[in-house]
Amino acid sequence: MGTSLINPIAFAIGPLEVHWYGLILGLGALMGLLLIIREGRRYGIPQEFFMDLLLFGVPSAIIAARIYYVAFRWPDYKNNWIDVFKIWNGGIAIYGALIGAIICAVIYTRYKGYNFWRIADICGPGLLIGQAIGRWGNFVNQEAYGGPTDEAFLRNNLHLPDFIVNQMNVNGVYHHPTFLYESLWNVVGILVLMFFRRRHFVRAGEIFMGYFIWYGIGRFFIEALRTDSLTFDGPTWLASIVNGLWSPMTWFGFQQGAIEPGYGNIRVSQLLSLVLVIAAIVFIIVRRKTNKNLAHYSDPIVSTRVAGGEHVTEQEHTDQQTASSSHTQTEAGSVEKPPLERKE
């Protein structure tokens, strides 16, 4: 933890210690949920649906995130099994969390009769809010920071307040606040996604893919600044491609953070970010070309199950869509009637 000026323990109740890390992650999840519920109301989706989704999704995300992290840092844990469960000390990989959350969401939305892509679109901006806030847990734990930098760069170039600059002093060496870079990038991403989701041309699934594109681009460039990246041994040519794509950052005075020796030469999150950005773009293009009748983001969202758990027939589902479309509301509170079928 080095020279951390913030006590990672927020308070204690008897022997139970409550860490800031957990509180901040919880706050991020709550704020994301509130945004998701607000958008879900426009489509008549009950808030209990999203609350239950969060209830199942958070544990799934934490478990998968920890498994992901431990798998790439196995030498640190193979002789210390008890440390595997100490998530309050950090070590939660966001891509692992996404894998766990997506698996849970696919199962839960199918069970409730909703189209996964429509629900995922609503959740996209909420995910970014959770991540933007959650990164401050890394700040308190004094982890996930970047390589060394000058105090003058933090104060004079970035104009950061004292409490951030001082916390970035680790054992007498100042470091890049990569947690802050990613948090701010995610905040801008929230605004971008919320802007595009109101555009007529956006199809189902594309806001969720936009989330991966936006987050992936930011994470690719920010990850290389860090000194605690999960890595693996890959071919030299692949490492050269990744480093070459990142090299424009040197024009702005940034340098890559050191990779711990013995773990590999390619940062897992960097490569995965690159793959996800490309895959999301290809997904959008191919899906539009192969399916001309994709639902729009603004189209009604109706479950194929009724309250009793029975499947709705195709005709009943069509009738529900017609009824739902007549009550769809715009952001300003006016009533709009989006057609069920649109001509290109």
C-alpha positions in Angstrom: 0.0 0.0 0.0 3.0 2.3 0.3 2.4 5.8 1.6 -1.4 5.8 1.3 -2.9 8.7 3.2 -6.4 7.2 3.2 -7.4 4.5 5.6 -8.9 1.7 3.4 -11.2 0.8 6.3 -14.2 3.1 6.4 -15.5 1.9 9.8 -15.8 -1.2 11.9 -18.7 -2.9 13.7 -17.0 -5.0 16.3 -14.7 -7.4 14.5 -16.3 -6.6 11.2 -14.3 -4.1 9.1 -16.1 -2.3 6.3 -13.7 -1.2 3.5 -14.1 1.8 1.3 -13.4 -0.4 -1.7 -16.6 -2.3 -1.1 -18.7 0.8 -0.3 -17.5 2.5 -3.5 -18.3 -0.5 -5.6 -21.7 -0.7 -4.0 -22.3 3.0 -4.7 -21.3 2.5 -8.3 -23.7 -0.4 -8.7 -26.5 1.6 -7.1 -26.1 4.6 -9.3 -25.9 2.4 -12.4 -29.1 0.7 -11.3 -31.0 4.0 -10.8 -30.1 5.1 -14.4 -31.1 1.8 -15.8 -34.5 1.8 -13.9 -35.2 5.3 -15.2 -34.7 4.3 -18.8 -36.6 1.0 -18.2 -39.7 3.0 -17.2 -39.9 4.4 -20.7 -40.6 0.9 -21.9 -42.9 -0.1 -19.0 -40.3 -2.6 -17.6 -40.9 -2.9 -13.8 -38.0 -1.8 -11.6 -38.1 -5.1 -9.8 -36.8 -6.8 -13.0 -33.7 -4.7 -12.9 -33.3 -5.0 -9.1 -33.4 -8.8 -9.4 -31.0 -8.7 -12.3 -28.6 -6.7 -10.1 -29.1 -9.1 -7.2 -28.1 -12.0 -9.3 -25.6 -10.2 -11.5 -23.4 -8.6 -8.9 -22.4 -11.9 -7.2 -21.9 -13.5 -10.6 -19.7 -10.6 -11.7 -17.6 -10.6 -8.5 -17.0 -14.3 -8.6 -16.0 -14.3 -12.3 -13.9 -11.2 -11.8 -11.9 -12.8 -9.1 -11.5 -16.1 -11.0 -10.3 -14.1 -14.0 -7.7 -12.2 -11.9 -6.5 -15.2 -9.9 -6.1 -17.3 -13.1 -3.6 -14.8 -14.6 -1.8 -14.3 -11.2 -1.8 -17.9 -10.2 1.8 -18.0 -9.0 0.8 -15.4 -6.3 -2.0 -17.6 -5.0 -1.1 -21.2 -5.5 0.5 -21.4 -2.1 -1.8 -18.9 -0.4 -5.4 -20.2 -1.0 -6.9 -18.0 1.7 -5.8 -14.9 -0.2 -8.0 -15.8 -3.1 -11.0 -14.7 -1.1 -9.6 -11.4 0.1 -11.3 -9.3 -2.6 -11.3 -6.3 -0.2 -7.6 -6.0 -0.9 -8.3 -5.5 -4.6 -7.8 -7.8 -7.5 -11.1 -7.5 -9.3 -10.7 -7.7 -13.1 -13.4 -5.8 -14.9 -13.4 -8.0 -18.0 -13.9 -11.0 -15.7 -16.8 -9.2 -14.1 -18.4 -8.5 -17.5 -18.1 -12.1 -18.5 -19.9 -13.2 -15.3 -22.6 -10.4 -15.6 -23.3 -11.2 -19.2 -23.8 -14.9 -18.6 -26.1 -14.1 -15.7 -28.0 -11.5 -17.8 -28.5 -13.9 -20.8 -30.0 -16.6 -18.5 -32.2 -14.2 -16.5 -33.6 -12.2 -19.5 -34.5 -15.5 -21.3 -36.2 -16.7 -18.1 -38.2 -13.5 -18.0 -39.0 -13.6 -21.7 -37.1 -10.4 -22.7 -34.8 -10.0 -25.7 -31.3 -9.9 -24.3 -30.0 -7.2 -26.7 -32.9 -4.8 -25.8 -32.1 -5.1 -22.1 -28.4 -4.9 -22.7 -28.9 -1.7 -24.5 -30.6 -0.2 -21.5 -27.9 -1.4 -19.2 -24.9 0.0 -21.3 -24.7 3.6 -19.8 -25.4 2.1 -16.3 -22.3 -0.1 -16.7 -20.2 2.9 -17.4 -21.5 4.7 -14.4 -20.7 1.7 -12.2 -17.2 1.6 -13.6 -16.6 5.3 -13.4 -17.4 5.3 -9.7 -15.9 1.9 -9.0 -12.4 3.1 -10.1 -12.3 5.4 -7.1 -12.0 2.2 -5.0 -8.6 1.7 -6.6 -7.7 5.2 -5.6 -8.4 4.5 -2.0 -6.6 1.2 -2.1 -3.7 3.0 -3.8 -3.6 0.4 -6.7 -4.1 0.3 -10.4 -2.0 3.4 -10.8 0.4 4.1 -13.8 4.1 4.4 -14.1 6.2 7.1 -12.5 5.7 10.8 -13.3 6.6 14.2 -11.9 4.7 15.9 -9.2 4.8 19.0 -11.4 3.0 17.1 -14.2 0.1 16.2 -11.8 -0.2 19.7 -10.3 0.7 22.0 -13.2 -0.3 20.0 -16.3 -3.3 18.1 -15.0 -4.2 20.6 -12.3 -5.2 17.8 -9.9 -6.3 18.6 -6.3 -3.9 17.9 -3.4 -5.8 14.8 -2.2 -5.3 13.0 -5.5 -1.7 14.1 -6.0 -0.7 13.1 -2.5 -2.4 9.7 -2.8 -0.4 9.1 -6.0 2.8 9.4 -4.0 3.7 5.7 -3.6 6.8 5.2 -1.5 8.2 8.6 -2.5 7.4 8.2 -6.2 4.5 10.0 -7.9 2.5 7.9 -10.4 -0.1 8.5 -13.1 -3.6 8.4 -11.7 -4.9 5.9 -14.3 -8.0 5.3 -12.1 -8.9 8.9 -12.8 -8.1 8.7 -16.5 -10.5 5.8 -16.9 -13.1 7.2 -14.6 -13.3 10.4 -16.7 -13.3 8.5 -20.0 -16.2 6.5 -18.7 -18.1 9.7 -17.7 -17.8 11.0 -21.3 -18.8 7.6 -22.6 -22.1 7.8 -20.6 -22.9 11.1 -22.3 -22.1 9.7 -25.8 -24.2 6.6 -25.3 -27.1 8.6 -23.9 -26.9 10.8 -27.0 -26.9 8.0 -29.5 -29.6 6.0 -27.9 -32.1 8.7 -28.9 -31.2 8.7 -32.5 -33.6 7.0 -34.9 -31.1 5.0 -36.8 -29.8 3.0 -33.7 -30.8 -0.6 -33.8 -31.2 -3.1 -31.0 -27.9 -4.2 -29.5 -25.9 -1.3 -30.9 -25.8 0.7 -27.7 -24.4 -2.3 -25.9 -21.8 -2.7 -28.6 -21.1 1.0 -28.4 -20.3 0.4 -24.7 -17.6 -2.1 -25.7 -16.3 0.1 -28.4 -16.0 3.2 -26.2 -14.7 1.4 -23.1 -12.3 -0.8 -25.2 -10.7 2.2 -26.8 -10.1 3.9 -23.5 -8.9 0.8 -21.7 -6.5 -0.1 -24.5 -4.6 3.2 -24.2 -4.9 3.6 -20.4 -4.0 0.0 -19.6 -0.5 0.3 -21.0 0.3 3.1 -18.5 -0.4 0.8 -15.5 2.3 -1.2 -13.6 0.0 -4.0 -12.3 -1.4 -5.3 -15.6 -2.3 -9.0 -16.0 -0.1 -10.4 -18.7 0.7 -13.5 -20.6 3.5 -14.8 -22.9 2.6 -14.2 -26.5 4.5 -14.1 -29.8 6.8 -11.2 -30.4 4.9 -10.1 -33.5 1.7 -9.7 -31.6 3.4 -7.7 -28.8 4.9 -5.5 -31.6 1.5 -4.8 -33.1 -0.1 -3.9 -29.7 2.8 -1.6 -28.8 2.8 0.0 -32.2 -0.9 0.8 -32.0 -0.3 2.4 -28.6 2.8 4.3 -29.6 0.9 7.6 -30.5 0.5 8.1 -26.7 4.2 8.9 -26.7 3.5 12.1 -28.7 1.7 13.4 -25.6 4.5 12.6 -23.3 3.2 9.3 -21.9 5.4 6.2 -21.4 4.3 2.6 -20.8 4.3 1.4 -17.3 6.7 -1.5 -16.5 5.5 -5.1 -16.8 6.3 -7.4 -13.9 9.0 -9.8 -15.1 8.0 -13.5 -15.2 4.4 -13.0 -16.0 4.4 -12.3 -19.8 5.0 -9.7 -22.4 1.4 -8.8 -23.5 -1.2 -7.1 -21.3 -4.3 -9.2 -21.3 -6.7 -6.2 -21.0 -5.0 -4.4 -23.8 -5.3 -7.3 -26.2 -8.9 -8.1 -25.1 -9.9 -4.4 -25.5 -8.6 -4.4 -29.0 -10.4 -7.6 -29.9 -13.7 -6.4 -28.4 -13.6 -3.1 -30.3 -13.0 -4.9 -33.6 -15.6 -7.6 -32.8 -18.2 -5.0 -31.8 -17.7 -3.0 -35.1 -17.9 -6.2 -37.2 -20.9 -7.4 -35.3 -22.8 -4.2 -36.0 -21.9 -4.2 -39.7 -22.6 -7.9 -40.4 -25.9 -7.8 -38.4 -27.2 -4.8 -40.3 -26.3 -6.4 -43.6 -27.8 -9.8 -42.8 -30.9 -8.7 -41.0 -32.9 -5.8 -42.5 -35.7 -6.1 -40.0 -33.8 -5.4 -36.8 -35.7 -3.6 -34.0 -34.8 -0.1 -33.3 -33.7 1.1 -29.9 -36.9 3.2 -29.6 -39.2 0.3 -30.5 -41.4 -1.1 -27.6 -39.9 -3.8 -25.4 -42.4 -6.5 -24.3 -41.8 -9.8 -22.5 -43.0 -13.0 -24.1 -44.1 -14.2 -20.7 -47.2 -13.2 -18.7 -47.2 -12.7 -15.0 -48.1 -16.3 -14.4 -45.0 -17.5 -16.2 -46.8 -18.8 -19.3 -45.6 -18.1 -22.8 -47.4 -15.4 -24.8 -48.6 -16.5 -28.2 -47.3 -14.7 -31.3 -50.6 -12.9 -31.8 -50.8 -11.8 -28.1 -47.2 -10.6 -28.3 -48.1 -8.5 -31.3 -51.1 -7.1 -29.5 -48.9 -6.2 -26.5 -46.4 -4.4 -28.7 -49.2 -2.4 -30.3 -50.6 -1.4 -26.9 -47.1 -0.6 -25.5 -46.2 1.5 -28.5 -49.2 3.8 -27.9 -47.9 4.6 -24.4 -44.2 5.1 -25.1 -43.0 8.4 -23.8 -40.2 10.7 -24.9 -37.6 12.2 -22.6 -39.6 15.5 -22.6 -42.7 13.7 -21.3 -44.7 13.9 -24.6 -46.2 10.8 -26.1 -44.9 9.2 -29.2 -46.1 6.2 -31.2 -43.1 4.4 -32.8 -44.2 2.1 -35.6 -43.6 -1.6 -35.1 -42.2 -2.0 -38.6 -40.0 0.6 -40.2 -39.1 1.0 -43.8 -35.5 1.6 -44.7 
